[in-house]
Amino acid sequence: MTPRKDPVPRARSPWNWLGGILMLGILGGGVVAASVLLWENLDIQGLVRTGEPAAPGPLPEPMAPLGAAVPTAGFEAFLYRSEATSGYYPDADFYPGALDRWEGLARMGGGAPARLGSADEVDALGGEGLLVAPAALCLDASEIDAFHRHVDTGGALVLTGATGARDGECEWRGWEALRDLTGALEAAPIEERAGLYFTVPGGIPLSAGIDPGTRVELRRDGQVALAADGPRMYWSDWALNASPAGGIEELDSAARMYALPDGGRVVWFGFSGGQGASPIDEIRIEQLFRNGLLWAAGVPSAELLPWPDGNRAALVLAQQVGWEFENAAHLATLAREKDVPVTFFVMSGLAADHPELADVLLSAGEVASQSSGDAEVAGFPFQEQQTRLRRSVEELQRWTGETPRGLRPPAERYDSETLHAWHDLGGSYLVGLNNGRTGSPELIETADGSIVLLPRLMKDDYNVIVQERSMSQSDLSREFLTAARKLHALGGLAVMSVHTQVAGSARRITALAPVLDSVRADGAWWLATGGEVADWTLARRHATVTFRSWERDRIEVDVSAPPDRRIEGAWLDVALPGGSEEWEPRIDGVPVRYATTERGLAVPLPAMEAGEEQTVVLERPATEDSGGENGDQDTPGT
């Protein structure tokens, strides 16, 4: 749903919105000086935009996720139908529909899953295979006990909703059964809300094939939250902040998965299929269900890590260069000192008056466009938008000798025709708001190709200083640090942006220094220009990952670069539900270094030219101690 306030997600401290997500802190040393330094001689009235743009219309829809690669080999699955539950739901089609949906998902593993309907039939499995019991609200004690025995003897179990909250007569029992089956500390229903969302951080077992920080919107229909430890999907507000059930901080888990020491696995989702608020939300739900099934069944999957060189997250430092144009040199100087590239979005109609700055900005990063002037382009027909944007391209070509690839449209407003026009002029990406629907770059299809949207989820200096009337450098530093920490935890993209006329002077730009120091000290950020992020996003999307084979002691995965571009710095992330410590990765027969992850292990790949293919082979060692033949265990980003 469309937010009612400023569409830049709020940045809260991580203990308020991520709970158990493992944080890779970026604060390094001291964050902000204790003293509050007021900025002098700031003309607020001169900064306020004249007139408010009309509320933006629906944003162009991003392309659906591709999903991770999986082998074609099948797995055994058994679908449990609760006789008592079948007569409980007022909608007679709901429960049969849930069973059919999960049967269809299980078929992807090969073969039709058998259907069971009693505790004795579950016990007859002897702890073998995957048992799926969606929406099993009413269960008697014998059925719950059979579910426990199945998991305790090494079987896998997938559940949804308020499993076992009612007894065999469909009388209220409480949350004890669900807590025991999922290993949760507590459970509660999600209360009525204006908008219902959950957010998927990157790097967790369920997030394979989903962009880090993706938000999914649901229709309200009996969803449940758990209190559980560890990295997880969480119930959130539209701005990706945790929004636990009943305001109780611990009750924010939207899904739960855990493994028992003896090999049993449990996956639980607090929502059902068919509850997505839009078609793309439903696609994402199906992908998450698929990931849960594969993990529970012990089936591996593979994809490229979201960022090059195994980095946890990415950061683009951006500046809108317009009024007080000459201030751009101050950020260029600071960024070179801190070794952080800048993407300058230049109001090209003013550039000709500052010929001396072209090389200065290019030496610090990338020059992109914010159009020729500050008049909005969105809402006009394609030809009109193309004419306006072509003028900016030509002005920047004369100024720098290069064709700009990035656009930050005036007021950050854009529509499908803006994307089409910019792509047609040779552009590859835009920076703008996306209503917080994801913290990662989005690919959007235009009339003649795909273009990358780099979403700005961090407040910029205009939001903090002008709109919120916060006048201290420490406030801006703190806002940037907190928001960056949030996006780092999600594994997404942080676009940190300032204006030449707001925080651009030599004195004021120093508010960025502690932020850049923290980011550099952390070491798990990819610091890049907008063009570099766009190139990586396109290369990763169009690279192919496929399983060549999957056997008990050997896995082979092929990775191919896109046919039209090289890819460098890629890491192959392989989900190994049985654990990563048993496997040795090799490329061309040579052991390679690797990193253990929440899902399994990740292997760095050599640079690949366009169309080139690499095969990664994972083998179990022949003995418990294979001596020095193993590749060195590593961590992403090192």
VEXTI-384715 format. One record per residue (C-alpha): residue number from 1; chain; x, y, z. Coordinates in nm, 2 decimals. Each point is the difference from the previous one (the first is absolute). Layout:
N
  num  cadena       u       v       w
  NUM       A       X       Y       Z
...
% end
This chain:
638
  num  cadena       u       v       w
    1       A    0.00    0.00    0.00
    2       A    0.12    0.36   -0.06
    3       A    0.16    0.16    0.31
    4       A   -0.17    0.30    0.15
    5       A    0.32    0.18    0.09
    6       A    0.33    0.08   -0.15
    7       A    0.08   -0.31   -0.21
    8       A    0.35   -0.05    0.14
    9       A    0.01   -0.30    0.24
   10       A    0.06    0.09    0.36
   11       A    0.34   -0.11    0.14
   12       A   -0.04   -0.16    0.34
   13       A    0.26   -0.16    0.21
   14       A    0.04   -0.36   -0.10
   15       A   -0.11   -0.15    0.34
   16       A   -0.34    0.16   -0.07
   17       A   -0.05   -0.14   -0.35
   18       A    0.22   -0.30   -0.07
   19       A    0.02   -0.19    0.33
   20       A    0.21   -0.31   -0.06
   21       A    0.15    0.09   -0.34
   22       A    0.37   -0.03    0.04
   23       A    0.15    0.35   -0.03
   24       A    0.34    0.07   -0.16
   25       A    0.05    0.33    0.18
   26       A    0.12    0.30   -0.20
   27       A    0.06    0.25    0.28
   28       A    0.37   -0.08    0.03
   29       A    0.10    0.26    0.26
   30       A   -0.19    0.29    0.13
   31       A   -0.31    0.09   -0.20
   32       A   -0.07    0.36    0.04
   33       A    0.17    0.27    0.21
   34       A   -0.18    0.07    0.32
   35       A   -0.03    0.37   -0.06
   36       A   -0.28    0.13   -0.22
   37       A    0.14    0.24   -0.27
   38       A   -0.26    0.24   -0.14
   39       A    0.03    0.09   -0.37
   40       A    0.02    0.37   -0.05
   41       A   -0.13    0.23   -0.27
   42       A   -0.23   -0.27   -0.15
   43       A   -0.28    0.16   -0.20
   44       A   -0.29   -0.25    0.07
   45       A   -0.25    0.21   -0.20
   46       A    0.22   -0.01   -0.30
   47       A    0.02   -0.38    0.01
   48       A   -0.37   -0.07    0.02
   49       A   -0.14   -0.10   -0.33
   50       A   -0.26    0.21   -0.15
   51       A   -0.32   -0.20   -0.03
   52       A   -0.05   -0.36    0.08
   53       A   -0.01   -0.26   -0.28
   54       A   -0.31   -0.21   -0.04
   55       A   -0.01   -0.33    0.19
   56       A    0.19   -0.25   -0.21
   57       A   -0.21   -0.26   -0.19
   58       A    0.06   -0.37    0.01
   59       A    0.37   -0.08   -0.04
   60       A    0.10   -0.22   -0.30
   61       A    0.01   -0.37    0.12
   62       A    0.34   -0.17    0.03
   63       A    0.08   -0.32   -0.17
   64       A   -0.09   -0.31    0.21
   65       A    0.28   -0.20    0.17
   66       A    0.16   -0.28   -0.20
   67       A    0.05   -0.22    0.30
   68       A    0.31   -0.21    0.09
   69       A    0.11   -0.29   -0.22
   70       A   -0.09   -0.35    0.13
   71       A    0.08   -0.35   -0.13
   72       A   -0.26   -0.20   -0.18
   73       A    0.01   -0.30    0.23
   74       A   -0.31   -0.07    0.20
   75       A   -0.08   -0.04    0.37
   76       A   -0.27   -0.18    0.19
   77       A   -0.28    0.21    0.13
   78       A   -0.32   -0.09    0.19
   79       A   -0.29    0.24    0.03
   80       A   -0.19   -0.01    0.33
   81       A   -0.38    0.06   -0.01
   82       A   -0.16    0.06    0.34
   83       A   -0.36   -0.13    0.00
   84       A   -0.10    0.23    0.29
   85       A    0.15    0.31   -0.17
   86       A   -0.18   -0.07   -0.33
   87       A   -0.33    0.08    0.16
   88       A    0.11    0.31    0.20
   89       A    0.06    0.28   -0.25
   90       A   -0.31    0.20   -0.11
   91       A    0.14    0.01   -0.35
   92       A   -0.04   -0.36   -0.12
   93       A    0.26    0.05   -0.27
   94       A    0.27    0.14    0.22
   95       A    0.14   -0.32    0.15
   96       A   -0.02   -0.22   -0.32
   97       A    0.16    0.29   -0.18
   98       A    0.29    0.01    0.25
   99       A    0.06   -0.37   -0.04
  100       A   -0.01    0.03   -0.38
  101       A    0.24    0.29    0.00
  102       A    0.26   -0.18    0.21
  103       A   -0.05   -0.32   -0.20
  104       A    0.09    0.20   -0.31
  105       A    0.31    0.15    0.16
  106       A    0.11   -0.35    0.11
  107       A   -0.04   -0.13   -0.35
  108       A    0.29    0.22   -0.11
  109       A    0.22   -0.25    0.18
  110       A   -0.12   -0.28   -0.22
  111       A   -0.30   -0.23    0.03
  112       A   -0.33    0.05    0.17
  113       A    0.00    0.02    0.38
  114       A   -0.20   -0.25    0.18
  115       A   -0.28    0.11    0.23
  116       A   -0.03   -0.11    0.36
  117       A   -0.27    0.05    0.26
  118       A    0.08   -0.17    0.33
  119       A    0.26   -0.02    0.27
  120       A    0.06   -0.37   -0.09
  121       A    0.08    0.09   -0.36
  122       A    0.25    0.26    0.11
  123       A    0.16   -0.25    0.24
  124       A    0.03   -0.25   -0.29
  125       A    0.24    0.24   -0.18
  126       A    0.26   -0.09    0.27
  127       A    0.15    0.35   -0.01
  128       A    0.06   -0.02   -0.38
  129       A   -0.10    0.27   -0.24
  130       A   -0.16    0.34    0.01
  131       A   -0.34    0.05    0.18
  132       A   -0.19    0.31   -0.10
  133       A   -0.30    0.10    0.21
  134       A   -0.13    0.34   -0.12
  135       A   -0.26    0.19    0.20
  136       A   -0.05   -0.30    0.24
  137       A   -0.18    0.20    0.26
  138       A   -0.19   -0.29    0.17
  139       A    0.22   -0.29    0.12
  140       A   -0.06   -0.26    0.27
  141       A    0.28   -0.10    0.24
  142       A    0.09   -0.31   -0.19
  143       A    0.05    0.20   -0.32
  144       A    0.23    0.25    0.17
  145       A    0.19   -0.28    0.17
  146       A    0.05   -0.17   -0.34
  147       A    0.13    0.33   -0.15
  148       A    0.25    0.02    0.29
  149       A    0.11   -0.37   -0.06
  150       A    0.05    0.06   -0.37
  151       A    0.24    0.29    0.06
  152       A    0.17   -0.16    0.30
  153       A    0.09   -0.30   -0.21
  154       A    0.16    0.21   -0.28
  155       A   -0.31    0.09   -0.21
  156       A   -0.08    0.35   -0.14
  157       A   -0.32    0.20    0.07
  158       A   -0.15    0.31   -0.16
  159       A   -0.28    0.18    0.17
  160       A   -0.20    0.32   -0.05
  161       A   -0.21    0.22    0.22
  162       A   -0.14   -0.09    0.34
  163       A    0.08   -0.37   -0.01
  164       A   -0.17   -0.20    0.28
  165       A   -0.14    0.31    0.17
  166       A   -0.33   -0.19    0.01
  167       A   -0.05   -0.36    0.11
  168       A   -0.16   -0.29   -0.19
  169       A   -0.34    0.15    0.07
  170       A    0.12    0.34   -0.13
  171       A   -0.03    0.14    0.36
  172       A    0.26    0.26    0.09
  173       A    0.31   -0.16    0.15
  174       A    0.25    0.29   -0.01
  175       A    0.34    0.05   -0.14
  176       A    0.19   -0.28    0.18
  177       A    0.00   -0.25   -0.30
  178       A    0.12    0.26   -0.24
  179       A    0.27    0.12    0.24
  180       A    0.12   -0.36    0.06
  181       A    0.00   -0.10   -0.37
  182       A    0.19    0.31   -0.11
  183       A    0.23    0.05    0.30
  184       A   -0.14    0.35    0.05
  185       A   -0.02    0.19    0.32
  186       A   -0.34    0.14   -0.06
  187       A   -0.27    0.05   -0.27
  188       A   -0.28    0.25   -0.06
  189       A   -0.24    0.10   -0.27
  190       A    0.07    0.31   -0.21
  191       A   -0.24    0.27    0.10
  192       A   -0.20    0.22   -0.25
  193       A    0.23    0.24   -0.18
  194       A   -0.03    0.27   -0.26
  195       A    0.26   -0.19   -0.21
  196       A    0.14   -0.35    0.06
  197       A    0.36   -0.07   -0.11
  198       A    0.30   -0.22    0.07
  199       A    0.36    0.06   -0.11
  200       A    0.26   -0.25   -0.12
  201       A    0.36    0.07    0.09
  202       A    0.27   -0.13   -0.22
  203       A    0.22   -0.29    0.10
  204       A   -0.25   -0.22    0.19
  205       A   -0.09   -0.35   -0.12
  206       A   -0.35    0.11   -0.12
  207       A    0.12    0.30   -0.20
  208       A    0.16   -0.19   -0.30
  209       A   -0.11    0.17   -0.32
  210       A   -0.16    0.30    0.18
  211       A    0.17    0.34    0.00
  212       A    0.13    0.10    0.34
  213       A   -0.24    0.23    0.19
  214       A   -0.30   -0.10   -0.21
  215       A   -0.33    0.10    0.16
  216       A   -0.31   -0.22   -0.07
  217       A   -0.35    0.14    0.06
  218       A   -0.29   -0.23    0.10
  219       A   -0.37    0.02    0.03
  220       A   -0.11   -0.03    0.36
  221       A   -0.11   -0.36    0.07
  222       A    0.10   -0.17    0.32
  223       A    0.38    0.04   -0.01
  224       A    0.21   -0.11    0.30
  225       A    0.33    0.13    0.15
  226       A    0.25   -0.20    0.21
  227       A    0.27    0.11    0.24
  228       A    0.31   -0.19   -0.10
  229       A    0.38    0.05    0.00
  230       A    0.22    0.03   -0.30
  231       A    0.00    0.16   -0.34
  232       A   -0.35    0.00   -0.15
  233       A   -0.27    0.16   -0.21
  234       A   -0.19    0.25    0.21
  235       A   -0.33    0.18    0.01
  236       A    0.06    0.36   -0.09
  237       A   -0.15    0.33   -0.09
  238       A    0.02    0.14   -0.35
  239       A    0.34    0.15    0.08
  240       A    0.16   -0.33    0.07
  241       A    0.01    0.06    0.38
  242       A   -0.11   -0.29    0.22
  243       A   -0.37    0.02    0.10
  244       A   -0.05   -0.29    0.25
  245       A   -0.34   -0.14    0.11
  246       A   -0.16    0.21    0.27
  247       A    0.30    0.22    0.01
  248       A    0.19   -0.27    0.20
  249       A    0.36    0.03   -0.13
  250       A    0.08   -0.37   -0.02
  251       A   -0.32   -0.10   -0.19
  252       A    0.12    0.10   -0.35
  253       A    0.08   -0.33   -0.18
  254       A   -0.20   -0.05   -0.31
  255       A    0.17   -0.34   -0.08
  256       A    0.21   -0.25    0.20
  257       A    0.24   -0.27   -0.09
  258       A    0.23   -0.21    0.21
  259       A    0.19   -0.33   -0.01
  260       A    0.02   -0.26    0.28
  261       A    0.33   -0.16    0.09
  262       A   -0.12   -0.34   -0.13
  263       A   -0.09    0.14   -0.34
  264       A   -0.36    0.09    0.03
  265       A   -0.11    0.33   -0.16
  266       A   -0.30    0.23    0.06
  267       A   -0.12    0.29   -0.21
  268       A   -0.29    0.22    0.09
  269       A   -0.17    0.29   -0.17
  270       A   -0.23    0.24    0.18
  271       A   -0.21    0.06   -0.31
  272       A   -0.17   -0.19   -0.28
  273       A    0.02    0.00   -0.38
  274       A   -0.25    0.21   -0.18
  275       A    0.04    0.29    0.25
  276       A    0.23    0.21   -0.21
  277       A   -0.13    0.36   -0.06
  278       A    0.13    0.00   -0.36
  279       A    0.11   -0.26   -0.26
  280       A    0.37    0.07    0.07
  281       A   -0.06   -0.04    0.38
  282       A   -0.16   -0.34   -0.08
  283       A    0.30   -0.10   -0.21
  284       A    0.23    0.08    0.29
  285       A   -0.21   -0.20    0.24
  286       A    0.01   -0.30   -0.23
  287       A    0.38    0.04   -0.03
  288       A    0.04    0.01    0.38
  289       A   -0.22   -0.31    0.04
  290       A    0.21   -0.17   -0.26
  291       A    0.32    0.09    0.19
  292       A   -0.15   -0.14    0.32
  293       A   -0.09   -0.33   -0.17
  294       A    0.34   -0.04   -0.15
  295       A    0.18    0.08    0.32
  296       A   -0.22   -0.24    0.20
  297       A    0.05   -0.28   -0.26
  298       A    0.38    0.04    0.00
  299       A    0.01    0.12   -0.37
  300       A    0.29    0.24   -0.08
  301       A   -0.05    0.32   -0.19
  302       A    0.25    0.25   -0.15
  303       A    0.01    0.37   -0.11
  304       A    0.25    0.28   -0.02
  305       A    0.04    0.20    0.32
  306       A   -0.17    0.34   -0.02
  307       A    0.32    0.21    0.00
  308       A    0.35   -0.05   -0.15
  309       A    0.29   -0.12    0.20
  310       A   -0.23   -0.15    0.26
  311       A   -0.09    0.33    0.15
  312       A   -0.30    0.02    0.23
  313       A   -0.15    0.32   -0.14
  314       A    0.07    0.28   -0.25
  315       A    0.02    0.38    0.04
  316       A   -0.03    0.28   -0.25
  317       A    0.11    0.34    0.11
  318       A   -0.20    0.25   -0.22
  319       A   -0.02    0.38   -0.03
  320       A   -0.26    0.21   -0.19
  321       A    0.20    0.27   -0.16
  322       A   -0.22    0.31   -0.07
  323       A   -0.02    0.32    0.18
  324       A    0.33    0.10    0.17
  325       A    0.15   -0.21   -0.27
  326       A    0.36    0.07    0.10
  327       A   -0.06   -0.19    0.34
  328       A    0.04   -0.33   -0.19
  329       A    0.37    0.04    0.02
  330       A   -0.01   -0.03    0.38
  331       A   -0.16   -0.35    0.00
  332       A    0.24   -0.10   -0.28
  333       A    0.29    0.09    0.22
  334       A   -0.14   -0.18    0.31
  335       A   -0.08   -0.31   -0.20
  336       A    0.35   -0.03   -0.14
  337       A    0.14    0.04    0.35
  338       A   -0.23   -0.28    0.12
  339       A    0.05   -0.21   -0.32
  340       A   -0.38   -0.02   -0.06
  341       A   -0.13    0.07   -0.35
  342       A   -0.28    0.25   -0.06
  343       A   -0.28    0.01   -0.26
  344       A   -0.07    0.36   -0.08
  345       A   -0.35    0.06   -0.14
  346       A    0.06    0.33   -0.18
  347       A   -0.26    0.26   -0.11
  348       A    0.15    0.02   -0.34
  349       A   -0.14    0.34   -0.09
  350       A    0.23    0.16    0.25
  351       A    0.31   -0.21   -0.08
  352       A    0.13    0.22   -0.29
  353       A    0.06    0.28    0.25
  354       A    0.25   -0.22    0.20
  355       A    0.23   -0.16   -0.26
  356       A    0.28   -0.04    0.26
  357       A   -0.21   -0.24    0.20
  358       A   -0.06   -0.27   -0.26
  359       A    0.34   -0.17    0.05
  360       A   -0.02    0.05    0.37
  361       A   -0.33   -0.19    0.03
  362       A    0.12   -0.27   -0.25
  363       A    0.31   -0.06    0.21
  364       A   -0.22   -0.08    0.30
  365       A   -0.24   -0.23   -0.16
  366       A   -0.28    0.02   -0.26
  367       A   -0.20    0.29   -0.15
  368       A   -0.37   -0.08   -0.06
  369       A   -0.30    0.22   -0.07
  370       A   -0.28    0.16    0.20
  371       A   -0.13    0.14   -0.32
  372       A    0.07    0.34   -0.15
  373       A   -0.20    0.20    0.25
  374       A   -0.21   -0.07    0.30
  375       A   -0.34   -0.03   -0.18
  376       A   -0.15   -0.34    0.03
  377       A   -0.01   -0.23   -0.30
  378       A   -0.24   -0.27    0.13
  379       A   -0.35    0.01   -0.12
  380       A    0.08    0.13   -0.35
  381       A   -0.03   -0.21   -0.32
  382       A    0.30   -0.21   -0.10
  383       A    0.12    0.24   -0.28
  384       A   -0.01    0.30    0.24
  385       A    0.19   -0.18    0.27
  386       A    0.25   -0.13   -0.25
  387       A    0.06    0.35   -0.14
  388       A    0.06    0.14    0.34
  389       A    0.23   -0.27    0.11
  390       A    0.19    0.00   -0.33
  391       A    0.08    0.37    0.07
  392       A    0.16   -0.10    0.33
  393       A    0.20   -0.29   -0.17
  394       A    0.14    0.24   -0.26
  395       A    0.09    0.26    0.26
  396       A    0.19   -0.25    0.21
  397       A    0.17   -0.14   -0.31
  398       A    0.14    0.34   -0.08
  399       A    0.10    0.06    0.36
  400       A    0.17   -0.33    0.07
  401       A    0.05   -0.17   -0.33
  402       A   -0.19   -0.30    0.13
  403       A   -0.36   -0.12   -0.04
  404       A   -0.18   -0.01    0.34
  405       A   -0.15   -0.34    0.09
  406       A   -0.19    0.10    0.32
  407       A   -0.29    0.22    0.06
  408       A   -0.15    0.14    0.32
  409       A   -0.32    0.17   -0.13
  410       A   -0.11    0.33    0.15
  411       A   -0.20   -0.06    0.33
  412       A    0.10   -0.37   -0.05
  413       A   -0.33   -0.04   -0.20
  414       A    0.00   -0.24   -0.29
  415       A   -0.24   -0.22   -0.19
  416       A    0.02   -0.27   -0.27
  417       A    0.06    0.26   -0.27
  418       A    0.29    0.15    0.20
  419       A    0.17   -0.34    0.02
  420       A   -0.07   -0.07   -0.37
  421       A    0.14    0.34   -0.11
  422       A    0.31   -0.03    0.21
  423       A    0.07   -0.35   -0.12
  424       A   -0.05    0.11   -0.36
  425       A    0.26    0.27    0.06
  426       A    0.26   -0.25    0.11
  427       A   -0.06    0.02    0.38
  428       A    0.02   -0.31    0.21
  429       A   -0.14    0.11    0.34
  430       A   -0.21    0.25    0.20
  431       A    0.02    0.10    0.37
  432       A   -0.33    0.07    0.17
  433       A   -0.26   -0.10    0.25
  434       A   -0.18   -0.34   -0.02
  435       A   -0.23    0.04    0.30
  436       A    0.23   -0.23    0.20
  437       A   -0.11   -0.32   -0.18
  438       A    0.36   -0.13    0.00
  439       A    0.34    0.10    0.12
  440       A    0.18   -0.14   -0.31
  441       A    0.03    0.12   -0.36
  442       A   -0.30   -0.08   -0.21
  443       A   -0.01   -0.10   -0.37
  444       A   -0.29    0.16   -0.19
  445       A   -0.09   -0.10   -0.35
  446       A   -0.04    0.29   -0.25
  447       A   -0.13   -0.01   -0.36
  448       A    0.34   -0.09   -0.13
  449       A    0.20   -0.15    0.28
  450       A    0.05   -0.01    0.38
  451       A    0.12    0.29    0.22
  452       A    0.12    0.00    0.36
  453       A   -0.17    0.19    0.27
  454       A    0.23    0.08    0.30
  455       A   -0.25    0.08    0.28
  456       A    0.08    0.27    0.25
  457       A   -0.12   -0.13    0.34
  458       A    0.22    0.23    0.21
  459       A   -0.11    0.35    0.08
  460       A    0.22    0.26   -0.17
  461       A    0.12    0.34    0.13
  462       A   -0.32    0.17   -0.13
  463       A   -0.22   -0.24    0.20
  464       A    0.19    0.05    0.32
  465       A    0.09    0.37   -0.01
  466       A   -0.29    0.16   -0.19
  467       A   -0.29   -0.23    0.05
  468       A    0.08   -0.10    0.36
  469       A    0.17    0.33    0.09
  470       A    0.30   -0.17    0.16
  471       A    0.29    0.24   -0.02
  472       A    0.30   -0.19    0.15
  473       A    0.26   -0.19   -0.18
  474       A   -0.01   -0.28    0.26
  475       A   -0.37   -0.06   -0.08
  476       A    0.07   -0.05   -0.37
  477       A    0.30   -0.23    0.08
  478       A   -0.21   -0.20    0.24
  479       A   -0.29   -0.03   -0.25
  480       A    0.24   -0.12   -0.27
  481       A    0.18   -0.25    0.23
  482       A   -0.32   -0.15    0.14
  483       A   -0.16   -0.04   -0.35
  484       A    0.31   -0.15   -0.14
  485       A    0.02   -0.25    0.29
  486       A   -0.36   -0.10   -0.08
  487       A    0.07   -0.06   -0.37
  488       A    0.32   -0.18    0.09
  489       A   -0.19   -0.24    0.22
  490       A   -0.25   -0.06   -0.28
  491       A    0.28   -0.06   -0.25
  492       A   -0.13    0.27   -0.23
  493       A    0.11    0.32   -0.16
  494       A    0.05    0.33    0.18
  495       A   -0.02    0.31   -0.21
  496       A    0.14    0.29    0.22
  497       A   -0.09    0.33   -0.17
  498       A    0.07    0.37    0.06
  499       A   -0.06    0.32   -0.20
  500       A    0.25    0.26   -0.08
  501       A   -0.23    0.28    0.13
  502       A   -0.09   -0.18    0.33
  503       A    0.30   -0.18    0.15
  504       A    0.25    0.07   -0.27
  505       A    0.22    0.27    0.14
  506       A    0.36   -0.08    0.11
  507       A   -0.11    0.03    0.37
  508       A   -0.33   -0.18   -0.03
  509       A    0.12   -0.29   -0.21
  510       A    0.21   -0.12    0.29
  511       A   -0.31   -0.16    0.15
  512       A    0.07   -0.28   -0.24
  513       A    0.35   -0.07    0.13
  514       A   -0.10   -0.22    0.30
  515       A   -0.24   -0.19   -0.22
  516       A    0.26   -0.07   -0.27
  517       A    0.26   -0.09    0.27
  518       A   -0.24   -0.26    0.15
  519       A   -0.09   -0.15   -0.34
  520       A    0.37   -0.03   -0.09
  521       A    0.09   -0.15    0.33
  522       A   -0.27   -0.27   -0.02
  523       A    0.14   -0.16   -0.31
  524       A   -0.32   -0.18   -0.10
  525       A   -0.14    0.27   -0.23
  526       A    0.04    0.02   -0.37
  527       A    0.07    0.37   -0.07
  528       A   -0.10    0.08   -0.36
  529       A   -0.14    0.25   -0.24
  530       A   -0.36   -0.02   -0.12
  531       A    0.13   -0.12   -0.34
  532       A    0.20   -0.28    0.16
  533       A   -0.30   -0.12    0.20
  534       A   -0.21    0.01   -0.31
  535       A    0.26   -0.20   -0.20
  536       A    0.02   -0.26    0.28
  537       A   -0.38   -0.03    0.03
  538       A   -0.04   -0.06   -0.37
  539       A    0.29   -0.25   -0.02
  540       A   -0.12   -0.20    0.31
  541       A   -0.36   -0.01   -0.14
  542       A    0.10   -0.13   -0.34
  543       A    0.27   -0.24    0.12
  544       A   -0.12   -0.36    0.01
  545       A    0.04   -0.25    0.28
  546       A   -0.10   -0.36   -0.06
  547       A    0.06   -0.34    0.17
  548       A    0.19   -0.24   -0.22
  549       A   -0.03   -0.28    0.25
  550       A   -0.10   -0.07    0.36
  551       A    0.11   -0.32    0.17
  552       A    0.05   -0.10    0.36
  553       A    0.37    0.08    0.00
  554       A    0.04    0.23   -0.30
  555       A   -0.17    0.32   -0.12
  556       A    0.08    0.18   -0.33
  557       A   -0.13    0.35   -0.07
  558       A    0.06    0.19   -0.33
  559       A    0.02    0.38    0.00
  560       A   -0.01    0.19   -0.33
  561       A    0.07    0.37   -0.05
  562       A   -0.27    0.19   -0.20
  563       A    0.05   -0.02   -0.37
  564       A    0.06    0.38   -0.03
  565       A    0.21    0.09    0.31
  566       A    0.27   -0.13    0.22
  567       A   -0.05   -0.06    0.37
  568       A    0.27    0.05    0.27
  569       A    0.00   -0.05    0.37
  570       A   -0.29   -0.25    0.00
  571       A   -0.04   -0.26    0.28
  572       A   -0.21   -0.31   -0.04
  573       A   -0.22   -0.05    0.30
  574       A   -0.10   -0.37    0.04
  575       A   -0.27   -0.09    0.25
  576       A    0.09   -0.33    0.17
  577       A   -0.27   -0.10    0.25
  578       A    0.21   -0.28    0.14
  579       A    0.28    0.24    0.09
  580       A    0.30    0.15   -0.17
  581       A    0.28   -0.16    0.20
  582       A   -0.01   -0.33   -0.19
  583       A    0.07    0.15   -0.35
  584       A    0.31    0.11   -0.19
  585       A   -0.04    0.24   -0.29
  586       A    0.22   -0.02   -0.31
  587       A    0.03    0.19   -0.33
  588       A    0.19   -0.17   -0.28
  589       A    0.09   -0.27    0.25
  590       A    0.18    0.25    0.23
  591       A   -0.12    0.05    0.36
  592       A   -0.12    0.36    0.05
  593       A   -0.06    0.21    0.31
  594       A   -0.36    0.03    0.11
  595       A   -0.22    0.15    0.26
  596       A   -0.26   -0.16    0.23
  597       A   -0.34    0.17   -0.01
  598       A   -0.34   -0.03    0.17
  599       A   -0.10   -0.21   -0.30
  600       A    0.31   -0.21   -0.07
  601       A    0.31    0.13   -0.16
  602       A    0.11    0.27   -0.26
  603       A    0.28   -0.04   -0.25
  604       A    0.17    0.29   -0.18
  605       A    0.01   -0.03   -0.37
  606       A    0.27    0.12   -0.24
  607       A   -0.09    0.29   -0.23
  608       A   -0.19   -0.12   -0.30
  609       A   -0.02    0.15   -0.34
  610       A   -0.33    0.04   -0.18
  611       A   -0.15   -0.35   -0.06
  612       A    0.28   -0.18    0.19
  613       A   -0.10   -0.29    0.23
  614       A    0.15   -0.13    0.32
  615       A   -0.08   -0.33    0.18
  616       A    0.02   -0.02    0.38
  617       A    0.03   -0.35    0.14
  618       A   -0.08   -0.08    0.36
  619       A    0.11   -0.33    0.13
  620       A   -0.01   -0.17    0.34
  621       A    0.35   -0.09    0.12
  622       A    0.09   -0.37   -0.03
  623       A    0.11    0.00    0.37
  624       A   -0.07    0.20    0.31
  625       A    0.34    0.16   -0.03
  626       A    0.10    0.08   -0.35
  627       A    0.31    0.19    0.10
  628       A    0.10    0.31   -0.19
  629       A   -0.21   -0.06   -0.31
  630       A   -0.29    0.21    0.12
  631       A   -0.04    0.35   -0.12
  632       A    0.06    0.26    0.27
  633       A   -0.32    0.09    0.18
  634       A   -0.06    0.37   -0.03
  635       A   -0.26    0.26    0.05
  636       A   -0.18    0.20   -0.27
  637       A    0.17    0.32   -0.09
  638       A    0.35   -0.11    0.10
% end
